[in-house]
Amino acid sequence: MNDTTSTSRRRLKEARPQQLLDAALELFVEKGFAATRAEEVAQRAGVSKGTLYLYYPSKEELLKAVIREHLSSRIAAGAAAAEQHRGPVAELLREVFSRWWLEVFDSPTSGVFKLVITEVRNFPEIAEFYLNEVIRPAEELVAGIVQRGIHSGEFESLDIPNVVHSLCLPMVMLCVHKHSVGACTEHRVGFEPHEFVRAHVDLIVRGLLRTRGARRAAAA
């Protein structure tokens, strides 16, 4: 075996976990988690069922890996971007928060929300995993940003959990709609999703701002 062949095989092996995760997400969103068979995931990824189980010993572990890859890692990246931000918190929400959700909406990641909401009730272990890997870290991240604005005097002192839910839940439902009713062309929403995300965040931010002066500065 020459060096070129050895390198090619190594690269294929390194890419295999990602290929399996991509195939799993596609099928889980299309067919549902319970209805998707492991051999279907392997077939779409171009490997054997045995190879799939070498990387992910069960379908539940495969779904956990999908959630971790597509959402947990993105939340961690969002937290890093928020930590590095310098300037008004209103700008942080408008720019970093909005950009994060737009990237999620435009990517296959948006399908994870529909998958979890429709399937998780029948899989308590997955529900607990999703709570710990996605919901709690995301709520803590957004709550920290809002608290940062309150502490600096930029935002009104409002109930933080309510603000977090007001910011995030419409975004989740936008992603769910994309992969449910929105997937049927005759029932598409009557608005542009990107414009909605920006307008929604702007609406919440305007409600958070403490003074007229802060509103003018944030709107500039």
Phi and psi restraints in degrees (value plus and minus 20) as a CYANA .aco file:
   2 ASN   PHI    -101.8   -61.8
   2 ASN   PSI     151.3   191.3
   3 ASP   PHI     -84.2   -44.2
   3 ASP   PSI     -56.0   -16.0
   4 THR   PHI     -84.1   -44.1
   4 THR   PSI     -64.3   -24.3
   5 THR   PHI     -83.6   -43.6
   5 THR   PSI     -62.7   -22.7
   6 SER   PHI     -82.5   -42.5
   6 SER   PSI     -61.7   -21.7
   7 THR   PHI     -86.2   -46.2
   7 THR   PSI     -61.2   -21.2
   8 SER   PHI     -82.6   -42.6
   8 SER   PSI     -63.2   -23.2
   9 ARG   PHI     -86.0   -46.0
   9 ARG   PSI     -57.9   -17.9
  10 ARG   PHI     -85.0   -45.0
  10 ARG   PSI     -60.9   -20.9
  11 ARG   PHI     -85.8   -45.8
  11 ARG   PSI     -59.4   -19.4
  12 LEU   PHI     -83.1   -43.1
  12 LEU   PSI     -60.9   -20.9
  13 LYS   PHI     -85.2   -45.2
  13 LYS   PSI     -60.6   -20.6
  14 GLU   PHI     -87.0   -47.0
  14 GLU   PSI     -51.9   -11.9
  15 ALA   PHI    -102.4   -62.4
  15 ALA   PSI     -34.6     5.4
  16 ARG   PHI     -80.7   -40.7
  16 ARG   PSI     -64.9   -24.9
  17 PRO   PHI     -77.4   -37.4
  17 PRO   PSI     -60.8   -20.8
  18 GLN   PHI     -86.8   -46.8
  18 GLN   PSI     -58.7   -18.7
  19 GLN   PHI     -82.1   -42.1
  19 GLN   PSI     -60.1   -20.1
  20 LEU   PHI     -87.0   -47.0
  20 LEU   PSI     -61.2   -21.2
  21 LEU   PHI     -85.7   -45.7
  21 LEU   PSI     -61.7   -21.7
  22 ASP   PHI     -83.7   -43.7
  22 ASP   PSI     -64.1   -24.1
  23 ALA   PHI     -85.2   -45.2
  23 ALA   PSI     -60.4   -20.4
  24 ALA   PHI     -83.8   -43.8
  24 ALA   PSI     -65.1   -25.1
  25 LEU   PHI     -81.9   -41.9
  25 LEU   PSI     -64.7   -24.7
  26 GLU   PHI     -77.0   -37.0
  26 GLU   PSI     -68.7   -28.7
  27 LEU   PHI     -92.4   -52.4
  27 LEU   PSI     -59.5   -19.5
  28 PHE   PHI     -81.6   -41.6
  28 PHE   PSI     -59.3   -19.3
  29 VAL   PHI     -92.7   -52.7
  29 VAL   PSI     -61.0   -21.0
  30 GLU   PHI     -87.2   -47.2
  30 GLU   PSI     -68.9   -28.9
  31 LYS   PHI    -127.0   -87.0
  31 LYS   PSI     -39.7     0.3
  32 GLY   PHI      78.4   118.4
  32 GLY   PSI     132.0   172.0
  33 PHE   PHI     -86.1   -46.1
  33 PHE   PSI     -68.5   -28.5
  34 ALA   PHI     -84.0   -44.0
  34 ALA   PSI     -55.6   -15.6
  35 ALA   PHI    -101.8   -61.8
  35 ALA   PSI     -34.7     5.3
  36 THR   PHI    -105.4   -65.4
  36 THR   PSI     109.0   149.0
  37 ARG   PHI    -113.9   -73.9
  37 ARG   PSI     128.3   168.3
  38 ALA   PHI     -77.0   -37.0
  38 ALA   PSI     -59.5   -19.5
  39 GLU   PHI     -85.3   -45.3
  39 GLU   PSI     -47.0    -7.0
  40 GLU   PHI     -88.0   -48.0
  40 GLU   PSI     -61.3   -21.3
  41 VAL   PHI     -82.6   -42.6
  41 VAL   PSI     -66.1   -26.1
  42 ALA   PHI     -80.7   -40.7
  42 ALA   PSI     -63.2   -23.2
  43 GLN   PHI     -83.0   -43.0
  43 GLN   PSI     -64.3   -24.3
  44 ARG   PHI     -85.6   -45.6
  44 ARG   PSI     -52.6   -12.6
  45 ALA   PHI    -101.2   -61.2
  45 ALA   PSI     -29.3    10.7
  46 GLY   PHI      60.2   100.2
  46 GLY   PSI       9.4    49.4
  47 VAL   PHI    -152.0  -112.0
  47 VAL   PSI     154.6   194.6
  48 SER   PHI    -103.4   -63.4
  48 SER   PSI     141.4   181.4
  49 LYS   PHI     -81.2   -41.2
  49 LYS   PSI     -57.8   -17.8
  50 GLY   PHI     -81.3   -41.3
  50 GLY   PSI     -58.9   -18.9
  51 THR   PHI     -84.9   -44.9
  51 THR   PSI     -60.7   -20.7
  52 LEU   PHI     -76.5   -36.5
  52 LEU   PSI     -66.2   -26.2
  53 TYR   PHI     -92.0   -52.0
  53 TYR   PSI     -36.8     3.2
  54 LEU   PHI     -85.8   -45.8
  54 LEU   PSI     -54.5   -14.5
  55 TYR   PHI    -112.6   -72.6
  55 TYR   PSI     -59.0   -19.0
  56 TYR   PHI    -153.5  -113.5
  56 TYR   PSI      85.6   125.6
  57 PRO   PHI     -87.7   -47.7
  57 PRO   PSI     -31.9     8.1
  58 SER   PHI    -172.1  -132.1
  58 SER   PSI     144.5   184.5
  59 LYS   PHI     -86.4   -46.4
  59 LYS   PSI     -53.4   -13.4
  60 GLU   PHI     -84.0   -44.0
  60 GLU   PSI     -61.5   -21.5
  61 GLU   PHI     -86.9   -46.9
  61 GLU   PSI     -52.6   -12.6
  62 LEU   PHI     -85.6   -45.6
  62 LEU   PSI     -63.7   -23.7
  63 LEU   PHI     -84.6   -44.6
  63 LEU   PSI     -60.1   -20.1
  64 LYS   PHI     -80.0   -40.0
  64 LYS   PSI     -61.8   -21.8
  65 ALA   PHI     -84.9   -44.9
  65 ALA   PSI     -57.7   -17.7
  66 VAL   PHI     -80.9   -40.9
  66 VAL   PSI     -66.9   -26.9
  67 ILE   PHI     -83.0   -43.0
  67 ILE   PSI     -64.2   -24.2
  68 ARG   PHI     -83.6   -43.6
  68 ARG   PSI     -63.8   -23.8
  69 GLU   PHI     -87.7   -47.7
  69 GLU   PSI     -63.0   -23.0
  70 HIS   PHI    -112.1   -72.1
  70 HIS   PSI     -45.4    -5.4
  71 LEU   PHI    -139.5   -99.5
  71 LEU   PSI     -69.1   -29.1
  72 SER   PHI     -77.1   -37.1
  72 SER   PSI     -64.9   -24.9
  73 SER   PHI     -87.1   -47.1
  73 SER   PSI     -55.2   -15.2
  74 ARG   PHI     -89.9   -49.9
  74 ARG   PSI     -56.5   -16.5
  75 ILE   PHI     -84.7   -44.7
  75 ILE   PSI     -62.1   -22.1
  76 ALA   PHI     -81.8   -41.8
  76 ALA   PSI     -60.0   -20.0
  77 ALA   PHI     -86.3   -46.3
  77 ALA   PSI     -59.2   -19.2
  78 GLY   PHI     -84.0   -44.0
  78 GLY   PSI     -58.6   -18.6
  79 ALA   PHI     -83.7   -43.7
  79 ALA   PSI     -59.7   -19.7
  80 ALA   PHI     -85.4   -45.4
  80 ALA   PSI     -60.9   -20.9
  81 ALA   PHI     -85.4   -45.4
  81 ALA   PSI     -59.9   -19.9
  82 ALA   PHI     -85.0   -45.0
  82 ALA   PSI     -59.1   -19.1
  83 GLU   PHI     -83.8   -43.8
  83 GLU   PSI     -54.4   -14.4
  84 GLN   PHI    -102.9   -62.9
  84 GLN   PSI     -34.1     5.9
  85 HIS   PHI     -87.4   -47.4
  85 HIS   PSI     115.0   155.0
  86 ARG   PHI    -144.7  -104.7
  86 ARG   PSI     106.8   146.8
  87 GLY   PHI     113.8   153.8
  87 GLY   PSI    -190.9  -150.9
  88 PRO   PHI     -78.6   -38.6
  88 PRO   PSI     122.7   162.7
  89 VAL   PHI     -89.7   -49.7
  89 VAL   PSI     -51.1   -11.1
  90 ALA   PHI     -77.9   -37.9
  90 ALA   PSI     -59.4   -19.4
  91 GLU   PHI     -87.6   -47.6
  91 GLU   PSI     -58.1   -18.1
  92 LEU   PHI     -80.3   -40.3
  92 LEU   PSI     -65.2   -25.2
  93 LEU   PHI     -87.1   -47.1
  93 LEU   PSI     -64.1   -24.1
  94 ARG   PHI     -86.2   -46.2
  94 ARG   PSI     -58.3   -18.3
  95 GLU   PHI    -112.9   -72.9
  95 GLU   PSI     -81.0   -41.0
  96 VAL   PHI     -91.3   -51.3
  96 VAL   PSI     -67.8   -27.8
  97 PHE   PHI     -83.4   -43.4
  97 PHE   PSI     -67.3   -27.3
  98 SER   PHI     -83.2   -43.2
  98 SER   PSI     -64.9   -24.9
  99 ARG   PHI     -82.2   -42.2
  99 ARG   PSI     -59.7   -19.7
 100 TRP   PHI     -79.4   -39.4
 100 TRP   PSI     -67.6   -27.6
 101 TRP   PHI     -89.1   -49.1
 101 TRP   PSI     -55.5   -15.5
 102 LEU   PHI     -86.2   -46.2
 102 LEU   PSI     -58.9   -18.9
 103 GLU   PHI     -84.8   -44.8
 103 GLU   PSI     -60.4   -20.4
 104 VAL   PHI     -84.8   -44.8
 104 VAL   PSI     -66.6   -26.6
 105 PHE   PHI     -80.2   -40.2
 105 PHE   PSI     -59.7   -19.7
 106 ASP   PHI    -100.2   -60.2
 106 ASP   PSI     -27.7    12.3
 107 SER   PHI    -129.6   -89.6
 107 SER   PSI     148.6   188.6
 108 PRO   PHI     -79.1   -39.1
 108 PRO   PSI     -39.8     0.2
 109 THR   PHI     -74.8   -34.8
 109 THR   PSI     -52.5   -12.5
 110 SER   PHI     -77.6   -37.6
 110 SER   PSI     -45.7    -5.7
 111 GLY   PHI     -90.8   -50.8
 111 GLY   PSI     -39.6     0.4
 112 VAL   PHI     -82.3   -42.3
 112 VAL   PSI     -57.6   -17.6
 113 PHE   PHI     -83.0   -43.0
 113 PHE   PSI     -65.6   -25.6
 114 LYS   PHI     -82.7   -42.7
 114 LYS   PSI     -62.3   -22.3
 115 LEU   PHI     -79.6   -39.6
 115 LEU   PSI     -68.6   -28.6
 116 VAL   PHI     -86.9   -46.9
 116 VAL   PSI     -66.7   -26.7
 117 ILE   PHI     -81.6   -41.6
 117 ILE   PSI     -57.8   -17.8
 118 THR   PHI    -104.9   -64.9
 118 THR   PSI     -40.2    -0.2
 119 GLU   PHI    -134.2   -94.2
 119 GLU   PSI     -45.8    -5.8
 120 VAL   PHI     -88.1   -48.1
 120 VAL   PSI     -44.6    -4.6
 121 ARG   PHI     -79.7   -39.7
 121 ARG   PSI     -51.8   -11.8
 122 ASN   PHI    -108.3   -68.3
 122 ASN   PSI     -19.7    20.3
 123 PHE   PHI    -155.1  -115.1
 123 PHE   PSI      60.2   100.2
 124 PRO   PHI     -76.2   -36.2
 124 PRO   PSI     -53.3   -13.3
 125 GLU   PHI     -84.6   -44.6
 125 GLU   PSI     -59.5   -19.5
 126 ILE   PHI     -88.5   -48.5
 126 ILE   PSI     -58.5   -18.5
 127 ALA   PHI     -79.6   -39.6
 127 ALA   PSI     -65.2   -25.2
 128 GLU   PHI     -84.5   -44.5
 128 GLU   PSI     -60.9   -20.9
 129 PHE   PHI     -81.9   -41.9
 129 PHE   PSI     -65.7   -25.7
 130 TYR   PHI     -83.7   -43.7
 130 TYR   PSI     -59.9   -19.9
 131 LEU   PHI     -79.0   -39.0
 131 LEU   PSI     -66.0   -26.0
 132 ASN   PHI     -98.1   -58.1
 132 ASN   PSI     -52.4   -12.4
 133 GLU   PHI    -110.8   -70.8
 133 GLU   PSI     -45.7    -5.7
 134 VAL   PHI    -143.3  -103.3
 134 VAL   PSI     -79.4   -39.4
 135 ILE   PHI     -82.8   -42.8
 135 ILE   PSI     -72.9   -32.9
 136 ARG   PHI     -84.0   -44.0
 136 ARG   PSI     -68.3   -28.3
 137 PRO   PHI     -81.0   -41.0
 137 PRO   PSI     -58.5   -18.5
 138 ALA   PHI     -87.2   -47.2
 138 ALA   PSI     -63.7   -23.7
 139 GLU   PHI     -84.4   -44.4
 139 GLU   PSI     -61.1   -21.1
 140 GLU   PHI     -83.6   -43.6
 140 GLU   PSI     -59.5   -19.5
 141 LEU   PHI     -83.7   -43.7
 141 LEU   PSI     -71.8   -31.8
 142 VAL   PHI     -88.4   -48.4
 142 VAL   PSI     -58.5   -18.5
 143 ALA   PHI     -81.1   -41.1
 143 ALA   PSI     -59.2   -19.2
 144 GLY   PHI     -84.1   -44.1
 144 GLY   PSI     -58.1   -18.1
 145 ILE   PHI     -86.1   -46.1
 145 ILE   PSI     -64.8   -24.8
 146 VAL   PHI     -84.0   -44.0
 146 VAL   PSI     -63.4   -23.4
 147 GLN   PHI     -81.1   -41.1
 147 GLN   PSI     -56.3   -16.3
 148 ARG   PHI     -80.4   -40.4
 148 ARG   PSI     -61.6   -21.6
 149 GLY   PHI     -90.0   -50.0
 149 GLY   PSI     -55.8   -15.8
 150 ILE   PHI     -87.7   -47.7
 150 ILE   PSI     -64.6   -24.6
 151 HIS   PHI     -82.2   -42.2
 151 HIS   PSI     -57.2   -17.2
 152 SER   PHI     -98.0   -58.0
 152 SER   PSI     -29.5    10.5
 153 GLY   PHI      66.5   106.5
 153 GLY   PSI     -16.2    23.8
 154 GLU   PHI     -97.2   -57.2
 154 GLU   PSI     -55.0   -15.0
 155 PHE   PHI    -129.1   -89.1
 155 PHE   PSI     133.1   173.1
 156 GLU   PHI     -84.3   -44.3
 156 GLU   PSI     132.5   172.5
 157 SER   PHI    -102.8   -62.8
 157 SER   PSI      67.8   107.8
 158 LEU   PHI    -128.7   -88.7
 158 LEU   PSI     151.5   191.5
 159 ASP   PHI     -89.2   -49.2
 159 ASP   PSI      92.2   132.2
 160 ILE   PHI     -84.3   -44.3
 160 ILE   PSI     -65.9   -25.9
 161 PRO   PHI     -77.0   -37.0
 161 PRO   PSI     -58.5   -18.5
 162 ASN   PHI     -85.7   -45.7
 162 ASN   PSI     -58.3   -18.3
 163 VAL   PHI     -84.6   -44.6
 163 VAL   PSI     -64.1   -24.1
 164 VAL   PHI     -79.1   -39.1
 164 VAL   PSI     -67.4   -27.4
 165 HIS   PHI     -86.8   -46.8
 165 HIS   PSI     -56.4   -16.4
 166 SER   PHI     -84.7   -44.7
 166 SER   PSI     -55.2   -15.2
 167 LEU   PHI     -93.3   -53.3
 167 LEU   PSI     -63.6   -23.6
 168 CYS   PHI    -112.6   -72.6
 168 CYS   PSI     -59.4   -19.4
 169 LEU   PHI     -81.7   -41.7
 169 LEU   PSI     -60.9   -20.9
 170 PRO   PHI     -81.6   -41.6
 170 PRO   PSI     -51.8   -11.8
 171 MET   PHI     -87.7   -47.7
 171 MET   PSI     -62.2   -22.2
 172 VAL   PHI     -80.6   -40.6
 172 VAL   PSI     -65.4   -25.4
 173 MET   PHI     -86.3   -46.3
 173 MET   PSI     -50.9   -10.9
 174 LEU   PHI     -82.7   -42.7
 174 LEU   PSI     -62.3   -22.3
 175 CYS   PHI     -87.9   -47.9
 175 CYS   PSI     -60.3   -20.3
 176 VAL   PHI     -81.8   -41.8
 176 VAL   PSI     -63.9   -23.9
 177 HIS   PHI     -81.2   -41.2
 177 HIS   PSI     -59.4   -19.4
 178 LYS   PHI     -76.3   -36.3
 178 LYS   PSI     -57.7   -17.7
 179 HIS   PHI    -122.5   -82.5
 179 HIS   PSI      -7.6    32.4
 180 SER   PHI    -147.1  -107.1
 180 SER   PSI    -121.5   -81.5
 181 VAL   PHI     -81.1   -41.1
 181 VAL   PSI     -58.4   -18.4
 182 GLY   PHI     -85.5   -45.5
 182 GLY   PSI     -37.8     2.2
 183 ALA   PHI     -95.1   -55.1
 183 ALA   PSI     -33.1     6.9
 184 CYS   PHI    -116.0   -76.0
 184 CYS   PSI      94.7   134.7
 185 THR   PHI     -77.4   -37.4
 185 THR   PSI     -52.0   -12.0
 186 GLU   PHI     -95.8   -55.8
 186 GLU   PSI     -26.2    13.8
 187 HIS   PHI    -144.2  -104.2
 187 HIS   PSI       6.0    46.0
 188 ARG   PHI     -86.6   -46.6
 188 ARG   PSI     132.0   172.0
 189 VAL   PHI     -85.5   -45.5
 189 VAL   PSI     133.5   173.5
 190 GLY   PHI    -112.4   -72.4
 190 GLY   PSI      14.2    54.2
 191 PHE   PHI    -170.0  -130.0
 191 PHE   PSI     144.7   184.7
 192 GLU   PHI    -109.5   -69.5
 192 GLU   PSI      99.6   139.6
 193 PRO   PHI     -76.9   -36.9
 193 PRO   PSI     -60.0   -20.0
 194 HIS   PHI     -83.2   -43.2
 194 HIS   PSI     -62.7   -22.7
 195 GLU   PHI     -84.3   -44.3
 195 GLU   PSI     -57.8   -17.8
 196 PHE   PHI     -82.0   -42.0
 196 PHE   PSI     -65.7   -25.7
 197 VAL   PHI     -78.3   -38.3
 197 VAL   PSI     -68.6   -28.6
 198 ARG   PHI     -85.0   -45.0
 198 ARG   PSI     -62.5   -22.5
 199 ALA   PHI     -86.5   -46.5
 199 ALA   PSI     -57.9   -17.9
 200 HIS   PHI     -84.9   -44.9
 200 HIS   PSI     -67.7   -27.7
 201 VAL   PHI     -83.9   -43.9
 201 VAL   PSI     -60.9   -20.9
 202 ASP   PHI     -81.2   -41.2
 202 ASP   PSI     -60.7   -20.7
 203 LEU   PHI     -81.7   -41.7
 203 LEU   PSI     -65.9   -25.9
 204 ILE   PHI     -86.4   -46.4
 204 ILE   PSI     -62.8   -22.8
 205 VAL   PHI     -81.1   -41.1
 205 VAL   PSI     -63.2   -23.2
 206 ARG   PHI     -81.6   -41.6
 206 ARG   PSI     -53.5   -13.5
 207 GLY   PHI     -93.5   -53.5
 207 GLY   PSI     -44.1    -4.1
 208 LEU   PHI    -102.8   -62.8
 208 LEU   PSI     -51.7   -11.7
 209 LEU   PHI     -79.9   -39.9
 209 LEU   PSI     119.8   159.8
 210 ARG   PHI    -103.6   -63.6
 210 ARG   PSI     -57.4   -17.4
 211 THR   PHI    -151.5  -111.5
 211 THR   PSI     144.0   184.0
 212 ARG   PHI     -82.0   -42.0
 212 ARG   PSI     -56.9   -16.9
 213 GLY   PHI     -83.5   -43.5
 213 GLY   PSI     -61.1   -21.1
 214 ALA   PHI     -86.1   -46.1
 214 ALA   PSI     -57.2   -17.2
 215 ARG   PHI     -83.1   -43.1
 215 ARG   PSI     -63.4   -23.4
 216 ARG   PHI     -85.5   -45.5
 216 ARG   PSI     -60.3   -20.3
 217 ALA   PHI     -85.9   -45.9
 217 ALA   PSI     -61.1   -21.1
 218 ALA   PHI     -91.9   -51.9
 218 ALA   PSI     -50.4   -10.4
 219 ALA   PHI     -99.6   -59.6
 219 ALA   PSI     -36.5     3.5
